[in-house]
Amino acid sequence: MKSNHLIDRRTCLKGIGAALALPLLDTMGWAESGKAKAFRPPVRLGFMYMPHGVIMDQFWPADAAGFLSATPPALESLRPVLDQCLLMKGISGVPIAPFNGAPHALELSTWLTAALPDANRRNEINIAISADQVAANFVGGFTSLPSLELATMPQTHKENQEGLNEGYYSHCSFRSPSQAVPAEVNPRNVLNRLFGKSARPGETAKVDPLDRQMLDLVIGGAKDLRRKLPRDDQHKLDEYLDSVRSVERRIAAIEYRQKEAALEAAGVSVGKRRASDSPPIEIKIPDGDKRSEYMQVMCDLNVLAFQTDTTRVSTYIGSTPNGVSYPELGFNDEHHSQTHHNNEPEKVRKVAAIAAFNIAQFAYMVRKLHGLREGDGTLLDNCIMMWGSGLEDGNNHARENLPFILAGKGGGSITTGRFLTETRGNQGDLLTTLLGCAGIPLDRPIGIATKQLAELKARS
């Protein structure tokens, strides 16, 4: 009986969620700006991923003092904006036991969840809601798109290390423990999605009306479930309540935007972007098949989505661990095959070149964000952009010291231009801290987190 009751409530909630996911009212002001508050742009969160780790001695700076002056080879493309970046050495990944034979199935899927799949349900997606979707649940109601998921390669890798579901290989975003979020790989589709264009000429989307009475029933059902469900079903209840909270926030945001639009229609001004802000960038879809041009247009789309406040949360999977090659670098060897280099100089050179190439695409996006005016500073000032990998070293699948690069000041919450040489924490701690810096309230830490990393934050 309890199981049927839960399924009925969840089905109802999904129905409401689908209606709310459609584009919202279009206003120029930031949705949460109050009439008495000074203009303050929102904080955006962006995550960009590369598999297989890096060549460590070419990635990490020699010391903290020379961070800005002695740039490691892998970070050369970031030199013009290193003062806008923060590096931390000492962030460990999720220990993968009992899945020791599945390093590639878990490097991406644990990256934003900081959690392991359910060992008793390996052939199903059952892991944890990811940090980007936790953020989207809170701020997504203020924008047309709650979050934006991009990828360079189709998410179709077929493999099952340790019997794990193939979806773990190519997904980093999970809307719920059991629902992976697909990423878009076609730039034209992304551009159309950002501006609400239909695939069919002349076709417009219809938005279902909000049913507040039904939502009240859902919230009541959630409270009843807390009293009825056994402890073993706690993760199911968490998933359910996460969805309820998301719907509550989105309806509140829609109502606020409706009131704001009514004020605008009556001639009452509300908080708007400043006239000095940079105009939206132009997007040009490349004709060729160069990987750098493709990745850069996806980065441009990410920048445009942030600049126009179409979304405040994004992920970009630069590649996945399934045989990608980089002919643009002068060789056709697959990335994965070269990472098992056994210190052979030529293979090490190629892995280092691939890492530098991927970081260069991140640097392209960071430089563009830094060059756009917003408020009293730049668009990058109001972002937290994270680049990283789910492995430290692909040669031995190490996870004790994951490479991460942060860029942007997060609205003043992060002090950049630093290299923290002795950070003590795990990727759950890092994600929990970043969400806190972005103003995302959490009712529980991300994955294996046990603390926030105070050294990342700006001193008040």
N, C-alpha and C positions, 0 to 999 in steps of 0.2 A: 504493500500500500504506500509506504513512504517513497519507494522508488518511482511509482507512477506519479505521485504528487510532485516530486522533484522534476521529472521530465516535463510535465504539463506546464509548470511555472517557467522552466528554462525556455520552452518553445515560445511561450507568450513573450518573454523578455527579448528573445532574438527577433521577434516580429517588430517590437518597438525599436530595437537597435537598428534594424535595417532601414526603417523609415528615417531615423535621425541621422543616418550616415550620408544622406543626400545633401547637396550644397545648401548652405544656410543663407540668411539675408546678407546682402552685400553692402557694407557701410565702409566709409573711409577711416573711421576712428578705431582705435584698439578697443576690443569689446569690453575689457574690464576697467577702462578708464572712467573714474568717477568725475562728476562735474567740478569738485573742489580740488582734485589732484592735479599736480603738474604732469606735463607730458613725460611719459617714461616708456620707451619701447619694450616689448616683451622679450624674454630670453628664449632663444631657439636652441634645440639640441640636435646635433648631427653626428652620425656614426658611419665610418667608412672602414671596410675590412679587406685584408689580404691574407691568404692562407700560408701555411708552411714556415712561418717565422722568418728570421733575418740572419745575416752574418753578424754576430754580436759585436766583434771588434770594429766593424765598419758602421755600426748603428749608434752605439753609445758614445757620448763625448768623453774625452780623457778625464775631465774633472769639472766641478761646478764652476770654478772661477773662470775657466776659459770657454764656457759654453757658447757665448756670443761671438767669440773671436776665432776659435779653432773648430770649425764645423766639420763633423765626421762626413765621410764620402756619401753615405746614404741620405744625409740631410742637406746636401748642398743646395737642392732646389728650394729649401725653406730659408736659406740665408737672408733674403730681404725681409722676412717676417719672423725671424727667430725670436725677436723681442716680444712677439705676440703669442709665443708658444711656451709650453711647459712640458718638461720630460720628467718621468719618475722611473727610477730603477729600483726594482724590488717588489713588483706586483706579481703575485703567484696566481696561476690558473687553478681551476677546480681539479682536485685529485680524481682521476677517472676510474679507480677501482670500484666495482668489479668488472669494468669494461676495458681492461688493459690492452686488449687486442683491437680496440676501436678508436685509435687516436684521431683519425680523419673524420669519422662520423661525429666526433664530439668537439673538434676544435672550433667549428662555427656555431653549432647549436648551443654550446655553453657560454659563448662569448658575451651575449647580452642577458642571459638568464642566470649565469653563475650557479647553475644547478645541473644535476645529472638526471637522465631519464629514469623512469620507473623500471627497475630491474625485473619486475615480475610481469611487465607488459611491454616487452622489448619491440614487438612487431607493430606497436601502435605509437602514435605521437602522444606522449604523456610526460611533460618535462616541467615547465613553469612559465608563467607570463613573463615576457622579456621586459627589460628596463625601458625600452623605447615605447612599448605599449602601455606600461604603467604611466609614463608621462603623457601619452596621448589620451588616456582615460581622463586625465585631469584638465589638460588644456585644449583637447581636440574639439570641444564644443564651441570654442571661440573662433574657429576657422572653418573654411569650406571643406578642407580635408583634415581629419584628425591626425593622420600621419601619412608619410610618403615613403614607399619602399621601392628601391631601384636595384637592379642587378645588371652586370655585364653579360652574364651567361644564363641560358635557360636553367631552371631548377629541376632538372630531369635526370640527375645522376642515379645510376642503378648499382647499388652495392648494399651489402648488409653485414658489415663487420659486427661480430658478437651478436648477430641476429637482430640488430637495431633497424628500425624503420628507415627506409632510404631518404625520407624527408629530412632527417637530421643532417645529411651531408651538405645541403644547399640552402638551408633556412636559418636565419638568426632572429627573426621576429616571430613571436608567438602571442596571439591575442588572448589566449587562455592556455592552460597546460595542455590541452588536447587539440588546439587549433593553430597551425602554422599560417603565417600571413604570406601570401605570394607576392613576389616582387615583379615589377614591370621592366622588361628589357628593351622595349621599342621606344626610342625618344619621341617619335611622333605621337604615340599613344599617351605618353606622359604629358606632352604639351597640351594635347586635347583635354586630358583629365584635369590639368591645372585650371583651365578656363572653361570647364563644363561643357565642352563641345560634344555633341552626339556623333557616333560613328555613322549615322544615317542623316543625310542632309534634310533639314527641315524638321527633324524630330527633337522634341524637347522632353526633359524629364519631368515627371509629376511627383510632387512632394505630398506624402500622406499627412493628414492633420495629426496633431499630437493628441494623445488620449491620456490626460492626467489621471482620470479615474482608474484606468487600467494600470498605470504606474503605481498608484496607491495600493492596488491589490497585490502587485508584484512585491513591493516593499514589505507589505504585511506578510506575504508568503515567505519572504526571506527571514523575517523575524521568527516565524513559526518553525522554519527549518532548523534554526540554531538550537531550539529547544528539543527537537526531535532526532536529529542526526547523531549517530555514534561518533566517537573520536576518530575512528578509522576513516570516516568520510570527511574529515576536516578540510582536506585540500579541495574537495568538491564544493564545500560550502564557501571557501575562500574565493574560488573561481566565480561562483554564483553572485556573491556579494560585490566582488569587483565589478561585475557587469551592472549590478543595480546602481552602485555609486556612479558609474560612468553615465548611465542614463539620467540620473538625477542632475548631474553637472551639466549635461548637454541641454536638458530642458531649461534649466536656469539660465544658461548662456543664450539660448534662443529667445527666451522671454526678454532678457536684457537687450539683445540686439533689436528686437521688435520695438521696444520702448525708445531705444536710441534712434531708430529709423523714423519713428513717429515724431520725435523732437526735431529731427532734421527737416522733415516735411513741413513742420509748423514754423520753420525759420529759426529754431533755437540751435545754436552751434554746440557741438560736442567735440571731445578731444580728437584731433586729426593729425596726420603726419605733417611735418613742417615743410614749408615751401622749399627750404634748402636741402631737403633729402634728395638723394640721387634718383632720377627717374628709373623705372624698371628696365633691366637690361634686355637687349635683343637676343633672341635665340635663333641660331642658324643650324639647321640639321645638316650634318656632313654627307657628302655624296659617296665618298670612298669607304674603304674598310680598315683604315688605320686604327689600331686600338687606342692610341692616344687621342685622336680626334673624337672617337666614339665616347671615351670616358670623359673627355672634357665637356662635351655637350650635355652629358648626364649631370656633371658637376654644375654647369650653367643652369640647368633646370632646377637643381637643388637650390642654387642661389636665388633664382627668380621666385621660387615658392616661398622662401624665407623673406625676400624683399617685399613681396606683395602681401605678406601675411596670409597666404593661402594655406600654409601649414606651419607648425612650429616644431615638428619632430620628423626626422628623416633618417633612413638607413640606406647605405649604398654598399652592396656586396661587389667589390671590384673583381673578384674571381673566386672560384670554389675549388676544392681539392680534387679535380677530376680531369687532369690532363691538359690544361690550357698551355699554349705556347706563345712566344713573343717574337715572331719573325721581324718585327720592327727593330729589334735589338741586334739583328744580324745572325741569329741562330734559331733553329726550329725545335730544339730540344724541349720536351715537356717540363714544366716547372717542377712537378713532383719528382720526376726521375733525377733531376739535378740536385735536389735537396739532400738526397742520400749520397753525399759527395765523398765521405771518408777522407776529407781534407785534401782531395785532389785539386790542385790549383785552378785548373780550367773550369771545373764544375763550381767551385767556390766563386770564381769570377762571374759566372753566369747567374748564380743565385743572388749575388750582390747586385748585379745589374737589374735583375727583375725587381728586387726590393726597392732600389733607387727609382726605377720607373714608376712603380705604384705610389711611392711617396711623392713623386713629382706631380702626379695627378691630384693628390690631396693638396699639395702646395699651390697648384693652379687655383683650386677652389678657395683656399684660404686667402691668397693674394687678391682674388676678385672681391671677396667679402670685405677685405681691408680697404679696398679702393672705393667703396660705396659709402656715401654719407648717410647717416641716420641719427636724428636727434642731435645731441651735442658731440657725437663722435662718429664712429663707423658702424656699419652693419656687423662686422666681426666683433666689435666691442659687446654686442648684444647676443652673441652666440657662444655655445660651448661645442666645439667640433672635436671629435675623437677619432684618430686613426689607430689601427692596431691589428694584431694577429692573435689567433688562438693557440699558437705554438711559439715557444721561444726559439727553438732550433729544430728544423725539419730533419736534420741528420739523425738525431736520436729521440725525436718527439718530446723534448724537454718542455716543461710547463712551469718551471720554478721562477722565471724572470721574464714575463711577457713584455714584448715591445709595445709601448703606447706613446702616442703624441697627442697632446691637447693643444688646441688653438682657440683663442678668444677669451675675453674677460668675464663672460657670463653676466653682463650687466653690472660689473664691479665686484662680483663675488669671488673672482679668482685673480691672483697676481701672477702674471706671465713673465717671460724673460728669464726663467730659472731652470736649472737641472737639479732635481732632488736625487741625490746619489744613494741614499739609504732609506728609502720608503719601506715601511713594514706593513704589508697588508695584502689582501687578495682582490681578485677582480670584482667580487661582490662588494667589498668595501669601497672600491673605486666607483662603481656604478651608483651605489647608495649615496656617496658623497656628491657626485655630479648632479644627481637628481635634486639633492638638497640645495646645491648652488643655483639650480634653475628654478627654485621655489616650488618644487613638487612635494607636497606632503605625503609621507609614507606611514602606513599603519603597521608595516613590518619591513625588515631589511630585504635587499635583493639577494636571493640565493644564499650563499654561504657567508655573507657579510656578518661581521660581529661588531663593527665600529665605523665611524666616519674618519676620513683622513684629514685631520685638521690642518696639516702642513700645506695642503693644496689651496686653502682658502685665503682670501685677502684679509689682512688684519684691519679690523675696524678702528 
